[in-house]
Amino acid sequence: MDTQPADDLPRYGLYIDGRWSDAASGKLMSVNEPAHGRPMAHVASASAEDVHRAVRAARRAFDSGPWPHTPPAERARILHALADAIEERSAEFAEIESRNLGVPLRKSTFIDVPWSIEHLRVFAELARRQPYEPLPWTDVPSVSWNFVWREPIGVCGQIIPWNYPMLMAVWKIAPALATGNTIVLKPASYTPLTAIMLVEAIHESGLLPRGVVNLVTGPGGEVGEAIVRHPDVDKISFTGSTEVGRRIMELASATVKRTTLELGGKSPSLVMPDADLDLATDGVLFGMYLNGGQSCEAGTRCFVPESLHDEFLERLVARTRTLRIGDPLDLETDVGPLVSEKQRETVEQYIAIGRAEGATLATGGHRARVPGFERGPFVEPTIFTQVRNDMRLAQEEIFGPVLAVIPYRSVTEAIEQANVSNFGLGAAVWSRDIQAAIEVAKRIRSGTVWINDYHILLPHAPFGGYKQSGIGREHGVYGMMEYTETKHIHVDLMQRRDGRIWWDALLPPVE
Ligand code: NDP
């Protein structure tokens, strides 16, 4: 932590009440470029005092500003304009995402940036919907009109992780804005840059009233907790580890905040005996190694029929060894570095745990050496086989390129074992028999099941977890609902005293 670093790297402040400013302490923290293991920018390191300023601005914008009452069509227009502004800077967003996270440019260019734009556009369309739902019948013996009105919740604290920085920022901001809320966004300390660029685009567009979107950077234990504790914050939306999710639930309970939590995973990929093995091989690897395995929904446990085990493993290993590890900015690169040296240490600990538990290392398991990137935290894509589902390797979230292959004897056993997990976020079924695959999907306890695909998170389809993978859903109408309060409005249409027998419970009948 530095107040005035000596280099000339870009510096970014906090965005509060429509203005960029330094942290009250004047402190900055450096942001790394993992491939090179060196800083690429500095960002303000906020404290509780700055959070208070941001929450006050968001509160004011909600309580007395125009945003919550802005007509849906106007909100839609603004979200589309933001999507346009980001689209114009697509290449820049993709490059910064790759440099800051270490994710290959091919992925940031073809997934992170276009999916972010698409999510903004879908929420722009959803914003047009009238937040109104008539109730078709009533129980009162008088004539009345009853309807449900959806209102924005208020000030939303949004805390995001480092693994999909841009997409996560959009997943939080877009539904909150579409429904008329105001925001205090806290990006992850490792990867704040594309969220900052997003807020820059909002600022430059001049489309949102002051205080509607605020951004604070700084350490989660201080800044994140200050947001969650703040009595003027009405809702917390968090994506990150289950451990921090638990802490947030605990803190949010003091003021009974609405909370949406999208947490960890240990998702199963079930290869059925009739699977197309070419498709399943690439599918399992795509489910596992996209983003270097740093995805909450990654398919980290692969269940394979015993009868196919050796053949399938051979295919997996051969294909894994073709993955090119290297410079994230090279379009030929398939796997970049992990986000940090700390994350590499975690992954290496789990590789050691896997060996100690008696699993067989089929490929990988070591640091990868990339010429010119000696300081980057690269790890070879790794496969363990003969894993038992009760091993730590199969039960704990590693968040790196480590696949556990688990042989099974019957489909029933595979489903039962797949469900033996504290998590329940994603899953995949690989089969030629779609009807049978749907039956398997129905028995898997997780929020999303892909059949013959992986990682498809449609902006219209609900995404979230069973069990300790989270609470609530993001995306589409389900995600919108998480940002609204539900109000029943009852309108008496008779406007007469007589006939209201329920009033007689208190008042003498009128003669
Ligand atoms: P965290 O859950 O610690 O961080 C996620 C976000 O929460 C970050 O913005 C972080 O800030 C913030 N935060 C941290 N502590 C608190 C707190 N006490 N109160 C409020 N906010 C807080 O994830 P890590 O980055 O530490 O990763 C650790 C592990 O979590 C990974 O190895 C992986 O297993 C899992 N993980 C899961 C993710 C998922 O999508 N399910 C995403 C990321 C991680 P800051 O960055 O400043 O610490």
Boltz pocket constraint, residues with backbone or C-beta under 6 A from the ligand:
constraints:
  - pocket:
      binder: B
      contacts: [[A, 159], [A, 160], [A, 161], [A, 162], [A, 163], [A, 186], [A, 187], [A, 188], [A, 189], [A, 190], [A, 218], [A, 219], [A, 220], [A, 221], [A, 223], [A, 224], [A, 225], [A, 228], [A, 239], [A, 240], [A, 241], [A, 242], [A, 244], [A, 245], [A, 247], [A, 248], [A, 262], [A, 263], [A, 264], [A, 265], [A, 295], [A, 296], [A, 346], [A, 397], [A, 398], [A, 399]]
      max_distance: 6.0
